[in-house]
Amino acid sequence: MTSRKIETFDVVNYALVSLVCVVMLYPFVNVISVSFSSYAAYVQNPLMIWPRDLDLSAYKEIMSHRILWTSYRNTIVVTAVGVALGIFLYIITAYPLSKPALKGRRTLMLLVVFTMLFSGGLIPNFYLIRSLGLLDTYAALVLPSLFSGFSLILMKNYFESIPEELEEAARIDGASDPYILFRIVVPLSKPIIATLCLFAAVGYWNNFFNGVVYIRSIDKWPLMLFLREIIEGTAMKEIASGGNAAETGGAQATRETLKYATLTIVMIPILLVYPFVQKYFVKGIMLGSVKG
């Protein structure tokens, strides 16, 4: 009787998980299918899960647009720089905070938690960026999102899970604190570093708010700001007509497929990177969150 109950429970679980997977995957499949289909096929079946009347005209038009590639370059540079600087700051900040002997450790952690609960707000942040002379610069896309109290706490907790005996043995052999940190602690912290890299990369890749507030030049647009312009139709006339304000009927017909093609191009890098760091994700989160 117990075995039958367990089997029924497993069947229900598998059914629910499968349903959730289908619900989560369907939007991706639909976007990709529509992007490769003709506009006529899209009108007939907007909810398609398989491309119909294969048509690559939307990709040809969107990929011929200069702003797409400059936005791609900007986002890749901002993401790479932001992730590298952020991880370095997390490491050198979390390591001393993980040591109980650090004076004022509790006060510092309270200040970190305070930043998670309260922020200066949009207007003070804007005035700060302007007073620093960072408006319409790449630094305005990197610095406001550089540091997160939540990520710092995850890394600190992970460092606390590393046995203290390893560091004591290294000190007996004459190793300095920087040597211990970068040659012993950091190599053992690959799961949490990979996890925070994923968090930071997705955050920078999907961030369009900083671009809206701080960027004025089109050549410095991040990719998500370009995507927003496409979705809202602001730049659709220029793209659909190849730079000519007078749209043609054929260009008008690809208006919707252009949006889906742009969505596909934007999400491909994250979809390609995520499987390689997924194996570290659960381990990093679990070990970084169990200790307080």
C-alpha positions in Angstrom: 0.0 0.0 0.0 2.8 2.4 0.9 4.7 1.5 -2.3 1.6 2.3 -4.3 1.2 5.7 -2.6 4.9 6.5 -3.3 4.4 5.6 -7.0 1.3 7.8 -7.2 3.2 10.6 -5.6 6.1 10.3 -8.1 3.7 10.2 -11.0 2.0 13.3 -9.9 5.3 15.1 -9.3 6.6 14.1 -12.7 3.4 15.3 -14.3 3.5 18.7 -12.5 7.2 19.2 -13.3 6.6 18.3 -17.0 3.7 20.8 -17.1 5.9 23.5 -15.6 8.7 22.8 -18.1 6.2 23.0 -21.0 4.8 26.3 -19.7 8.3 27.8 -19.3 9.7 26.5 -22.6 6.7 27.4 -24.8 7.4 31.2 -25.0 11.0 30.5 -26.1 9.8 28.0 -28.7 7.1 30.3 -29.9 9.4 33.3 -30.3 12.0 31.3 -32.3 9.3 29.7 -34.5 7.7 33.0 -35.3 11.1 34.6 -36.1 11.7 32.0 -38.8 8.2 32.2 -40.2 6.6 34.5 -42.8 4.2 37.2 -41.6 1.3 35.4 -43.3 2.0 32.3 -41.3 2.2 34.4 -38.1 -1.2 35.9 -38.8 -2.7 32.5 -39.4 -1.3 31.0 -36.2 0.4 33.4 -33.7 0.8 30.6 -31.2 2.8 28.3 -33.4 5.4 25.9 -32.0 7.1 25.1 -35.3 8.2 27.4 -38.1 5.9 27.7 -41.1 6.7 29.1 -44.5 10.4 29.5 -43.6 11.4 33.1 -44.1 14.7 34.7 -43.1 13.9 38.2 -44.2 13.4 39.4 -40.6 16.9 38.3 -39.7 18.4 39.8 -42.8 16.9 43.2 -42.1 17.6 43.3 -38.4 21.2 42.1 -38.8 21.9 44.7 -41.4 21.2 47.4 -38.9 24.3 49.1 -37.5 22.7 50.0 -34.2 22.2 46.3 -33.4 25.9 45.5 -33.6 27.0 48.6 -31.7 24.5 47.8 -29.0 25.8 44.2 -28.9 29.4 45.4 -28.6 28.4 47.8 -25.8 26.6 45.2 -23.8 29.3 42.6 -24.2 32.0 45.1 -23.0 29.8 46.4 -20.1 29.0 42.8 -19.0 32.6 41.6 -19.1 33.9 44.6 -17.3 31.1 44.7 -14.7 31.3 41.0 -13.9 35.1 41.0 -13.6 35.2 44.1 -11.4 32.2 43.0 -9.3 33.7 39.5 -8.6 37.0 41.0 -7.6 35.3 43.4 -5.2 33.2 40.6 -3.7 36.3 38.5 -3.1 38.4 41.2 -1.4 35.4 42.4 0.7 33.9 39.0 1.6 37.1 37.4 2.7 37.9 39.7 5.7 34.2 39.8 6.6 34.2 36.0 6.9 36.8 36.3 9.7 35.3 36.5 13.2 38.4 38.4 14.4 37.7 41.4 12.2 36.9 44.4 14.4 33.6 46.0 13.6 32.5 43.0 11.5 28.9 43.1 12.9 28.5 46.8 12.2 29.8 46.4 8.6 27.4 43.5 8.0 24.5 45.7 9.3 25.5 48.4 6.8 25.5 45.8 4.0 22.1 44.6 5.0 20.8 48.2 5.2 21.7 48.7 1.5 19.5 45.7 0.7 16.5 47.3 2.4 16.9 51.0 1.4 18.3 52.9 -1.5 18.8 56.5 -2.4 16.2 56.5 -5.1 16.3 57.5 -8.8 16.8 61.2 -8.5 19.7 61.1 -6.0 21.4 58.5 -8.1 20.9 60.5 -11.2 22.4 63.6 -9.5 25.3 61.5 -8.2 26.1 60.2 -11.7 25.8 63.6 -13.1 28.0 65.3 -10.5 30.7 62.6 -11.1 30.6 63.5 -14.8 29.6 60.0 -15.8 26.4 60.9 -17.8 26.5 59.4 -21.3 29.5 57.2 -20.5 30.0 53.4 -20.3 30.9 53.8 -16.6 27.3 54.9 -16.0 26.2 51.4 -17.3 28.7 49.6 -15.1 29.1 51.3 -11.7 25.4 51.6 -10.5 25.0 47.8 -10.7 28.5 46.8 -9.7 27.9 45.7 -6.1 25.1 43.8 -4.4 24.7 43.2 -0.7 23.0 39.9 -1.4 25.8 38.6 -3.5 28.4 39.7 -0.9 26.6 37.8 1.8 26.5 34.6 -0.3 30.2 34.8 -1.0 31.0 35.6 2.7 29.0 32.6 3.8 30.8 30.4 1.3 34.2 31.5 2.5 33.1 30.7 6.1 32.4 27.1 5.0 36.0 26.6 3.9 37.9 24.7 6.7 40.1 27.1 8.7 42.7 24.4 9.0 43.7 24.9 5.4 44.6 28.5 6.0 46.4 27.7 9.3 48.6 25.1 7.5 49.4 27.7 4.8 50.3 30.3 7.5 52.6 27.8 9.2 54.5 27.5 5.9 54.9 31.2 5.7 52.0 32.2 3.3 50.7 35.7 3.4 47.0 36.6 3.5 46.9 37.7 -0.2 48.6 34.4 -1.1 46.1 32.4 0.9 43.1 34.2 -0.6 44.1 34.0 -4.3 45.9 30.7 -4.3 43.9 28.6 -1.8 40.5 30.2 -1.0 39.6 31.4 -4.5 40.3 28.1 -6.3 38.1 26.3 -3.7 35.3 28.8 -4.3 34.6 28.1 -8.0 31.0 27.2 -7.4 30.0 30.5 -5.7 32.2 32.5 -8.1 30.4 30.9 -11.1 27.1 31.5 -9.5 27.7 35.2 -8.9 29.2 35.6 -12.4 25.9 34.2 -13.7 23.8 36.6 -11.5 25.9 39.6 -12.6 26.1 38.7 -16.3 22.3 38.2 -16.5 21.8 41.4 -14.6 24.0 43.5 -16.9 22.7 41.8 -20.0 19.1 42.5 -19.2 19.6 45.9 -17.7 18.0 48.7 -19.8 17.1 51.1 -17.0 20.6 52.5 -16.7 20.7 53.1 -20.4 17.3 54.9 -20.3 18.4 57.2 -17.5 22.1 57.8 -18.1 22.8 57.4 -21.8 22.0 60.0 -24.5 24.1 58.8 -27.5 22.6 56.1 -29.7 26.1 54.7 -30.3 26.3 53.9 -26.5 23.0 52.2 -26.2 23.0 48.8 -24.4 21.4 45.9 -26.3 18.2 45.9 -24.1 17.6 49.6 -24.9 17.8 48.8 -28.6 15.4 45.9 -28.0 13.0 48.1 -26.1 12.9 50.5 -29.1 12.1 47.7 -31.4 9.3 46.2 -29.2 7.7 49.6 -28.7 8.0 50.4 -32.4 10.0 53.6 -31.9 12.8 52.5 -34.3 10.7 50.2 -36.4 10.3 52.7 -39.3 14.0 53.1 -39.8 14.7 49.3 -39.5 11.7 48.1 -41.5 12.5 50.4 -44.4 16.2 50.0 -44.3 16.8 53.6 -43.1 14.1 55.1 -45.3 11.3 56.8 -43.4 8.8 55.9 -46.1 7.9 52.3 -45.3 7.1 49.8 -48.0 4.3 47.3 -47.8 6.7 44.3 -47.6 8.7 46.0 -44.8 5.4 46.7 -43.0 4.5 43.0 -43.3 7.6 41.9 -41.3 7.0 44.3 -38.4 6.0 41.5 -36.0 8.6 39.0 -37.2 11.3 41.7 -36.8 10.4 41.9 -33.1 10.6 38.1 -32.6 13.9 37.9 -34.6 15.4 40.6 -32.4 14.3 38.8 -29.2 15.9 35.6 -30.5 19.2 37.3 -31.3 19.3 39.0 -27.9 18.6 35.9 -25.8 21.0 33.5 -27.6 24.2 34.4 -25.7 22.6 33.8 -22.2 21.1 30.5 -23.4 24.5 29.4 -24.6 26.4 30.4 -21.5 23.9 29.1 -18.8 24.4 25.3 -19.4 28.1 25.6 -18.7 27.7 27.2 -15.3 24.5 25.4 -14.2 26.5 22.6 -12.5 27.9 25.2 -10.1 24.7 27.0 -9.5 22.9 24.8 -7.0 26.1 24.0 -5.1 27.1 27.7 -4.9 23.7 28.8 -3.7 23.3 26.1 -1.1 26.7 26.4 0.5 26.5 30.2 0.3 23.2 30.5 2.0 23.2 27.9 4.8 25.5 29.8 7.2 24.6 33.1 8.7 
